[in-house]
């Protein structure tokens, strides 16, 4: 505890006295500090879990932005303005990552040393998932009435929600392999749901 | 407006407003519009829209350039359109950060003589024998706005402002706006998006809370933003629009209708520039009249040849419908993009003079399923919001604006395909990076093309800048890894940098903006236009140095208050003397003296700082709670 507390002390850039490396402001001179290398959950004062209360996330995000946003530092020195911009940028990145279930799941897996690669574009290693996706994509492309596409779009949305529930359960059970597997599945389900929505929009617009 | 709600004046620790506010002059809010501009000022949360001697808030964004070199802005410039059309520029906002091909796309709606620019880049206009950039013309409008404000404030110096821009303005247009302010000797505190400024005005003046849409149809631009407003937070969820769609388009449609009638009636084939300009003015008058009347008749008379034109509401609406339909299509796309159901939107706020048209109100009410709000004058609401934000930035406030990027930012890759780096509707400020690899053996340079837009192909998007990264050490193809970083600040302005990762070589990057002005061009214009450019620059640097010096003194004082016992009496005396020297330098006007005194203070407190770090570590080791140090970490 003590040793780690010492390790976390750095000199404040402004008054040069000791300040915790994770502190937002120096407790002595009040100067804003840099964003520091901390994970997104810690940055927003949240526990690192997949289940997240969206209202709490937003409240925390607003609370930190209220103190750190560049608008608060418009009359300050150039260095303070730059630090506040870095802080606000880090908060935005944390908020954008944790807000989205897919990004949150992938991020949490990487924090838990169990990273999934979501950038591997287009390649599905799982033959079952591959078949399922191809069939559904075809169904969406072939839907030719507004009713049909509306039904498919609703189905796709339901599947996204169901997959999120399964991911939550996998994390709760500590089954990271399953969570990783489902996260890759979620990526394709989200893509499918987007495609269905786009097609639905086009079709209903064409009907008008 | 004068009895508006008083802003909460809460300050975070160490964030009291900077002293000597008055030295920097008044901070105003400026709505720099396509057709009209408005300026306002806030004091303790009450806003006053600054009016001219005629009592009017709107300053027509029209500039007349006289043969004698005179520059006139406003109503009298607009009147001169009929007599000397080639000496008058209007709707210049539509050309901010635009290239020649954009002007071609606007063909017929731009009554300007465009000067070819062999180097490409932003268009140049030929007016009254002069060649001017849209930046210079906007600067002339801003100078007139500044003069109006100083007059209304009884001679108080106005040097800082929040300037609003359409949310859908791209990077080139934003940069051009900031450059214009620089030319007009106005320090831009922040560029704020017009719908966001309007939301701020509604939120603070009318205590509106929840999910709201702001529909902003001005003279030349259309924006739609969806915001969440609660407890002083204004969070933009999604934004969209069209930077070249507005009331002007409706005027042109009506004018064309009149000109076709006139040509038919007089049996003429060609339309003169004078006829076109007068038809446009008549169209504008007719459109405004038909807001409250069912029909009317107008006359166009050029070269002694009169023609009469009857128009009723239904005919006007038929001409305007395609443009209004487009705004509704954009609303639909943005609502879908935000993932919010229309039913969850609690209200829609109307902004911009063009929302006075009954057709617009009807269509907006239809789409959102509720009558729109317009209790704050739609012509003035943006300037009111800008003034409130100007006060918030200079005097402190508890409100918070969280805005987003309106357009995706990306890089050209092989085959002319865009690789998106920052998607649209990402909260700003934002920083993101993408890695690219070299594709040839021994490649020592890589060309980087930055684009903005939603399409897949580079050619369909807007080019922002091209630059070449040089000095890559020769390696096998694919071994060189280039990391390109994008940074968008709170003004929505983009900075791009690139470096080679394998060897860590930081290569130099020279950005040439595709439609902006280069630093050299800006420097030339500043030299030409500012009599006291040099003095102005020096003053700014001095102010910045003094702000920094005062911060140092404050920091040392705070440290002495906590750990002063670490110094002997003699050491303390030396530190106090160094502090006094900085304060003395700040009272003068020599920037170098200020910087030297700050450096001396740093030297004089070096040993003190080391002892403070030692004490901190000793205390931590002794188990003293680090709560004091960990202050401000964790939840609110």
Interface residues (C-beta under 8 A of the other chain):
Chain A: X1 X2 X3 X5 X6 X8 X9 X11 X12 X14 X15 X16 X17 X18 X19 X20 X22 X23 X24 X25 X26 X27 X28 X29 X30 X31 X45 X59 X60 X62 X63 X64 X65 X66 X67 X69 X70 X71 X72 X73 X74 X75 X76 X77 X78 X79 X80 X85 X88 X89 X92 X93 X95 X96 X197 X201 X205
Chain B: X12 X13 X14 X15 X17 X18 X21 X189 X190 X233 X235 X329 X332 X336 X389 X392 X393 X394 X396 X398 X400 X401 X402 X426 X427 X428 X429 X430 X431 X487 X489 X490 X544 X547 X548 X551 X552 X554 X555 X556 X558 X559 X561 X562 X563 X605 X608 X609 X612 X613 X615 X616 X617 X620 X621 X622 X623 X626 X628 X629 X630 X631 X632 X633 X634 X635 X636
